[in-house]
Amino acid sequence: MGEVYNTIAIDIINAFTNNPERMFPAAFVAITVGYIYYVYSFLLIRRDKKSSIPLWLHVFFLADDTTACVIFFLAAMKYNWYWFYVMFSVGMFIWIFFELYCIRFALLNERQEIRGGDKPVTMKQGIVYVIALYAVSMVVVNMIIVWTGDEVMMQMFTICNILAVTVPPLYWWRSKTREGACLGFALNNIFIAFTNFLPPGYGWWTTGSSYFDHPMWYIAGVVLTLYTIGAFIMLKNKPPRATLAGQKKSLW
């Protein structure tokens, strides 16, 4: 592992200890918009009976979450059971079940659409697909962690956040309506893109470690914020999904 491995993990501890008035609000905002992201995902599944996030991305996030659960547990052990790393390890463990819920829904209701074609897709085939994709995702996630030398995988979380806000709009673009999506979800994606890439004192990453305080970081933030604003406008121009008898109205 490189020097970054030690720097980011210790920087985060120092930021919470020495700069709590900035670090706590920045972390709270980042965690909150991530939580809202999944609240919308669950609500859309229950109302529209359609996933807002593609199955392959849920599986990739599952690989990230299971890895993070272990990574943060090891970091907690190394740094005298530092409260933030303990909390994050537990949080990632809980998040695993969020992903499994969404994956189960997709396998039960969308496996034919995911596979494509006219030939029926069995549950067994769907499970095999998920297992294979999970194995590949675990390799990708852990290779990135090794290459970046990031002990607490904050760089990997950045990649996940980028995928979280850029991939769903690709599927919205194909749809004739807002089915499986809503304006609130798209608006929260704008907040994710904007708040994640703020400068030190405002953004969680840059406040936690100077490693992220780089011009490319802010360029990425501008590009992603503009992208998510465009996705919001694109979705707003589509009609809401049709409400059938007995169905609840679409989310805003």
C-alpha positions as a Markdown table, in Angstrom:
| # | Residue | x | y | z |
|---|---|---|---|---|
| 1 | Met | 0.0 | 0.0 | 0.0 |
| 2 | Gly | 1.1 | 3.6 | -0.7 |
| 3 | Glu | 1.3 | 6.5 | 1.6 |
| 4 | Val | -2.2 | 7.6 | 0.7 |
| 5 | Tyr | -3.3 | 4.5 | 2.6 |
| 6 | Asn | -2.3 | 6.0 | 5.9 |
| 7 | Thr | -2.9 | 9.7 | 5.1 |
| 8 | Ile | -6.6 | 9.6 | 4.4 |
| 9 | Ala | -7.5 | 7.4 | 7.3 |
| 10 | Ile | -5.6 | 9.6 | 9.8 |
| 11 | Asp | -6.7 | 12.8 | 8.1 |
| 12 | Ile | -10.4 | 11.9 | 8.7 |
| 13 | Ile | -9.7 | 11.2 | 12.4 |
| 14 | Asn | -7.9 | 14.5 | 12.7 |
| 15 | Ala | -10.7 | 16.4 | 10.9 |
| 16 | Phe | -13.3 | 15.1 | 13.3 |
| 17 | Thr | -11.1 | 15.8 | 16.3 |
| 18 | Asn | -9.6 | 19.2 | 15.3 |
| 19 | Asn | -12.3 | 20.6 | 13.0 |
| 20 | Pro | -15.6 | 19.2 | 14.3 |
| 21 | Glu | -17.6 | 22.4 | 13.6 |
| 22 | Arg | -16.9 | 21.8 | 9.9 |
| 23 | Met | -16.5 | 18.1 | 9.6 |
| 24 | Phe | -19.7 | 17.0 | 11.4 |
| 25 | Pro | -22.1 | 19.1 | 9.2 |
| 26 | Ala | -20.3 | 18.1 | 6.0 |
| 27 | Ala | -20.5 | 14.4 | 6.9 |
| 28 | Phe | -24.1 | 14.8 | 7.9 |
| 29 | Val | -25.1 | 16.3 | 4.6 |
| 30 | Ala | -23.2 | 13.6 | 2.6 |
| 31 | Ile | -24.7 | 10.8 | 4.6 |
| 32 | Thr | -28.2 | 12.3 | 4.5 |
| 33 | Val | -28.4 | 12.7 | 0.7 |
| 34 | Gly | -27.1 | 9.1 | 0.3 |
| 35 | Tyr | -29.9 | 7.9 | 2.7 |
| 36 | Ile | -32.5 | 9.9 | 0.8 |
| 37 | Tyr | -31.3 | 8.3 | -2.5 |
| 38 | Tyr | -32.3 | 4.9 | -1.1 |
| 39 | Val | -35.5 | 6.1 | 0.5 |
| 40 | Tyr | -36.6 | 7.1 | -3.0 |
| 41 | Ser | -35.5 | 3.8 | -4.4 |
| 42 | Phe | -37.6 | 1.9 | -1.9 |
| 43 | Leu | -40.7 | 4.1 | -2.4 |
| 44 | Leu | -40.5 | 3.9 | -6.2 |
| 45 | Ile | -40.3 | 0.1 | -6.0 |
| 46 | Arg | -43.3 | 0.0 | -3.8 |
| 47 | Arg | -45.4 | 2.5 | -5.8 |
| 48 | Asp | -44.3 | 1.9 | -9.4 |
| 49 | Lys | -43.3 | -1.7 | -8.9 |
| 50 | Lys | -40.2 | -0.8 | -10.9 |
| 51 | Ser | -36.6 | -0.3 | -9.9 |
| 52 | Ser | -35.1 | 3.2 | -10.1 |
| 53 | Ile | -31.6 | 1.7 | -10.2 |
| 54 | Pro | -30.5 | -1.0 | -12.6 |
| 55 | Leu | -29.8 | -4.5 | -11.2 |
| 56 | Trp | -26.1 | -4.5 | -12.2 |
| 57 | Leu | -25.6 | -1.3 | -10.3 |
| 58 | His | -27.2 | -2.7 | -7.2 |
| 59 | Val | -24.9 | -5.7 | -7.4 |
| 60 | Phe | -21.9 | -3.4 | -7.8 |
| 61 | Phe | -23.0 | -1.4 | -4.8 |
| 62 | Leu | -23.5 | -4.7 | -2.9 |
| 63 | Ala | -19.8 | -5.5 | -3.6 |
| 64 | Asp | -18.8 | -2.1 | -2.4 |
| 65 | Asp | -20.9 | -2.3 | 0.8 |
| 66 | Thr | -19.7 | -5.8 | 1.8 |
| 67 | Thr | -16.1 | -4.7 | 1.2 |
| 68 | Ala | -16.6 | -1.5 | 3.1 |
| 69 | Cys | -18.1 | -3.4 | 6.1 |
| 70 | Val | -14.9 | -5.3 | 6.4 |
| 71 | Ile | -12.6 | -2.4 | 5.5 |
| 72 | Phe | -14.0 | -0.1 | 8.2 |
| 73 | Phe | -14.0 | -2.9 | 10.8 |
| 74 | Leu | -10.3 | -3.3 | 10.2 |
| 75 | Ala | -9.8 | 0.4 | 10.3 |
| 76 | Ala | -11.7 | 0.6 | 13.6 |
| 77 | Met | -9.4 | -2.2 | 15.0 |
| 78 | Lys | -6.3 | -0.4 | 13.9 |
| 79 | Tyr | -7.3 | 3.0 | 15.2 |
| 80 | Asn | -8.3 | 2.0 | 18.7 |
| 81 | Trp | -12.0 | 1.4 | 17.8 |
| 82 | Tyr | -12.4 | 4.9 | 16.5 |
| 83 | Trp | -16.2 | 5.7 | 16.7 |
| 84 | Phe | -16.6 | 6.8 | 13.1 |
| 85 | Tyr | -15.1 | 3.7 | 11.7 |
| 86 | Val | -17.1 | 1.5 | 14.0 |
| 87 | Met | -20.3 | 3.4 | 13.0 |
| 88 | Phe | -19.5 | 3.1 | 9.3 |
| 89 | Ser | -18.8 | -0.6 | 9.5 |
| 90 | Val | -22.2 | -1.2 | 11.2 |
| 91 | Gly | -23.9 | 1.2 | 8.7 |
| 92 | Met | -22.4 | -0.7 | 5.7 |
| 93 | Phe | -23.6 | -4.0 | 7.2 |
| 94 | Ile | -27.1 | -2.6 | 7.4 |
| 95 | Trp | -26.8 | -1.2 | 3.9 |
| 96 | Ile | -26.1 | -4.7 | 2.6 |
| 97 | Phe | -29.7 | -5.7 | 3.4 |
| 98 | Phe | -31.0 | -2.6 | 1.5 |
| 99 | Glu | -29.1 | -3.8 | -1.6 |
| 100 | Leu | -30.3 | -7.4 | -1.1 |
| 101 | Tyr | -33.9 | -6.1 | -0.9 |
| 102 | Cys | -33.6 | -4.2 | -4.2 |
| 103 | Ile | -31.8 | -7.1 | -5.9 |
| 104 | Arg | -34.5 | -9.6 | -4.8 |
| 105 | Phe | -37.2 | -7.3 | -6.2 |
| 106 | Ala | -35.4 | -7.1 | -9.5 |
| 107 | Leu | -35.0 | -10.8 | -9.7 |
| 108 | Leu | -38.7 | -11.4 | -8.9 |
| 109 | Asn | -40.1 | -8.8 | -11.2 |
| 110 | Glu | -37.6 | -7.6 | -13.8 |
| 111 | Arg | -35.4 | -10.5 | -14.7 |
| 112 | Gln | -37.0 | -10.9 | -18.2 |
| 113 | Glu | -36.5 | -7.2 | -18.9 |
| 114 | Ile | -32.9 | -7.3 | -17.7 |
| 115 | Arg | -32.0 | -10.3 | -19.9 |
| 116 | Gly | -34.0 | -9.2 | -22.9 |
| 117 | Gly | -35.3 | -11.4 | -25.7 |
| 118 | Asp | -38.4 | -13.6 | -25.8 |
| 119 | Lys | -37.0 | -16.7 | -24.1 |
| 120 | Pro | -38.2 | -17.0 | -20.4 |
| 121 | Val | -35.6 | -16.3 | -17.8 |
| 122 | Thr | -35.8 | -18.6 | -14.7 |
| 123 | Met | -35.1 | -17.4 | -11.2 |
| 124 | Lys | -32.1 | -19.8 | -11.2 |
| 125 | Gln | -30.6 | -18.1 | -14.2 |
| 126 | Gly | -31.2 | -14.7 | -12.6 |
| 127 | Ile | -29.4 | -15.8 | -9.4 |
| 128 | Val | -26.5 | -17.2 | -11.4 |
| 129 | Tyr | -26.2 | -13.8 | -13.2 |
| 130 | Val | -26.2 | -11.9 | -9.9 |
| 131 | Ile | -23.5 | -14.2 | -8.4 |
| 132 | Ala | -21.3 | -13.9 | -11.5 |
| 133 | Leu | -21.7 | -10.1 | -11.6 |
| 134 | Tyr | -21.1 | -9.9 | -7.8 |
| 135 | Ala | -17.8 | -11.8 | -8.2 |
| 136 | Val | -16.6 | -9.5 | -11.0 |
| 137 | Ser | -17.7 | -6.4 | -9.0 |
| 138 | Met | -15.8 | -7.6 | -5.9 |
| 139 | Val | -12.6 | -7.9 | -8.1 |
| 140 | Val | -13.1 | -4.4 | -9.5 |
| 141 | Val | -13.8 | -2.8 | -6.2 |
| 142 | Asn | -10.9 | -4.4 | -4.4 |
| 143 | Met | -8.5 | -3.8 | -7.3 |
| 144 | Ile | -9.3 | 0.0 | -7.1 |
| 145 | Ile | -8.7 | 0.0 | -3.4 |
| 146 | Val | -5.4 | -1.7 | -3.8 |
| 147 | Trp | -4.3 | 0.5 | -6.6 |
| 148 | Thr | -5.2 | 3.7 | -4.8 |
| 149 | Gly | -3.8 | 2.5 | -1.5 |
| 150 | Asp | -6.9 | 3.9 | 0.3 |
| 151 | Glu | -7.3 | 2.3 | 3.7 |
| 152 | Val | -10.8 | 3.6 | 4.2 |
| 153 | Met | -11.8 | 3.4 | 0.5 |
| 154 | Met | -13.0 | 7.0 | 0.3 |
| 155 | Gln | -11.9 | 7.1 | -3.3 |
| 156 | Met | -14.0 | 4.1 | -4.0 |
| 157 | Phe | -17.0 | 5.8 | -2.5 |
| 158 | Thr | -16.5 | 8.7 | -4.8 |
| 159 | Ile | -16.7 | 6.3 | -7.8 |
| 160 | Cys | -19.9 | 4.9 | -6.4 |
| 161 | Asn | -21.4 | 8.3 | -6.0 |
| 162 | Ile | -20.6 | 9.2 | -9.6 |
| 163 | Leu | -22.2 | 6.0 | -10.8 |
| 164 | Ala | -25.2 | 6.6 | -8.5 |
| 165 | Val | -26.1 | 10.0 | -10.1 |
| 166 | Thr | -25.0 | 9.3 | -13.7 |
| 167 | Val | -26.4 | 5.8 | -14.5 |
| 168 | Pro | -30.1 | 6.1 | -13.6 |
| 169 | Pro | -30.7 | 9.0 | -16.1 |
| 170 | Leu | -29.4 | 6.8 | -18.9 |
| 171 | Tyr | -32.5 | 4.6 | -18.3 |
| 172 | Trp | -34.8 | 7.6 | -17.8 |
| 173 | Trp | -33.8 | 8.8 | -21.3 |
| 174 | Arg | -35.1 | 5.5 | -22.8 |
| 175 | Ser | -38.5 | 5.7 | -21.0 |
| 176 | Lys | -41.5 | 7.5 | -22.4 |
| 177 | Thr | -42.7 | 8.4 | -18.9 |
| 178 | Arg | -41.3 | 8.9 | -15.4 |
| 179 | Glu | -42.1 | 5.3 | -14.5 |
| 180 | Gly | -39.5 | 4.1 | -12.0 |
| 181 | Ala | -38.3 | 7.6 | -11.4 |
| 182 | Cys | -39.5 | 10.9 | -10.0 |
| 183 | Leu | -38.5 | 14.5 | -9.8 |
| 184 | Gly | -37.6 | 14.3 | -6.1 |
| 185 | Phe | -35.1 | 11.5 | -6.8 |
| 186 | Ala | -33.6 | 13.5 | -9.7 |
| 187 | Leu | -33.4 | 16.7 | -7.5 |
| 188 | Asn | -31.6 | 14.7 | -4.7 |
| 189 | Asn | -29.1 | 13.6 | -7.3 |
| 190 | Ile | -28.3 | 17.2 | -8.0 |
| 191 | Phe | -27.6 | 17.7 | -4.2 |
| 192 | Ile | -25.4 | 14.6 | -4.2 |
| 193 | Ala | -23.3 | 15.9 | -7.1 |
| 194 | Phe | -23.1 | 19.4 | -5.8 |
| 195 | Thr | -22.4 | 18.7 | -2.1 |
| 196 | Asn | -19.9 | 15.9 | -2.6 |
| 197 | Phe | -17.5 | 18.1 | -4.5 |
| 198 | Leu | -17.5 | 21.3 | -2.4 |
| 199 | Pro | -14.2 | 22.8 | -1.1 |
| 200 | Pro | -12.7 | 22.4 | 2.4 |
| 201 | Gly | -15.0 | 23.4 | 5.2 |
| 202 | Tyr | -18.1 | 22.6 | 3.2 |
| 203 | Gly | -17.6 | 19.2 | 1.4 |
| 204 | Trp | -17.1 | 16.0 | 3.4 |
| 205 | Trp | -14.2 | 14.7 | 1.3 |
| 206 | Thr | -12.2 | 17.9 | 1.1 |
| 207 | Thr | -12.8 | 18.7 | 4.8 |
| 208 | Gly | -11.8 | 15.2 | 5.8 |
| 209 | Ser | -8.5 | 15.1 | 3.8 |
| 210 | Ser | -6.5 | 17.6 | 1.7 |
| 211 | Tyr | -5.9 | 14.7 | -0.7 |
| 212 | Phe | -9.2 | 15.6 | -2.4 |
| 213 | Asp | -8.5 | 19.3 | -2.6 |
| 214 | His | -7.4 | 19.3 | -6.2 |
| 215 | Pro | -8.6 | 21.2 | -9.3 |
| 216 | Met | -9.8 | 18.0 | -11.0 |
| 217 | Trp | -12.0 | 17.4 | -8.0 |
| 218 | Tyr | -13.9 | 20.6 | -8.5 |
| 219 | Ile | -14.0 | 20.2 | -12.3 |
| 220 | Ala | -15.7 | 16.8 | -11.7 |
| 221 | Gly | -18.1 | 18.5 | -9.4 |
| 222 | Val | -19.1 | 21.1 | -12.0 |
| 223 | Val | -19.5 | 18.5 | -14.7 |
| 224 | Leu | -21.6 | 16.2 | -12.5 |
| 225 | Thr | -23.8 | 19.0 | -11.2 |
| 226 | Leu | -24.6 | 20.2 | -14.7 |
| 227 | Tyr | -25.2 | 16.6 | -15.8 |
| 228 | Thr | -27.7 | 16.0 | -13.0 |
| 229 | Ile | -29.4 | 19.3 | -13.7 |
| 230 | Gly | -29.8 | 18.3 | -17.3 |
| 231 | Ala | -31.2 | 14.9 | -16.2 |
| 232 | Phe | -33.7 | 16.7 | -13.9 |
| 233 | Ile | -34.9 | 18.8 | -16.8 |
| 234 | Met | -35.1 | 15.8 | -19.2 |
| 235 | Leu | -37.2 | 13.9 | -16.6 |
| 236 | Lys | -39.4 | 16.9 | -15.9 |
| 237 | Asn | -40.3 | 17.1 | -19.6 |
| 238 | Lys | -41.6 | 13.5 | -19.5 |
| 239 | Pro | -45.2 | 12.8 | -18.4 |
| 240 | Pro | -45.8 | 11.0 | -15.1 |
| 241 | Arg | -46.5 | 7.3 | -15.3 |
| 242 | Ala | -50.2 | 6.4 | -15.9 |
| 243 | Thr | -52.0 | 5.7 | -12.6 |
| 244 | Leu | -54.1 | 2.5 | -12.8 |
| 245 | Ala | -57.1 | 1.7 | -10.7 |
| 246 | Gly | -56.1 | 0.9 | -7.1 |
| 247 | Gln | -52.6 | 2.4 | -7.6 |
| 248 | Lys | -51.1 | 5.2 | -5.6 |
| 249 | Lys | -50.2 | 8.4 | -7.5 |
| 250 | Ser | -46.6 | 8.7 | -8.6 |
| 251 | Leu | -44.1 | 10.4 | -6.3 |
| 252 | Trp | -43.1 | 13.9 | -7.1 |
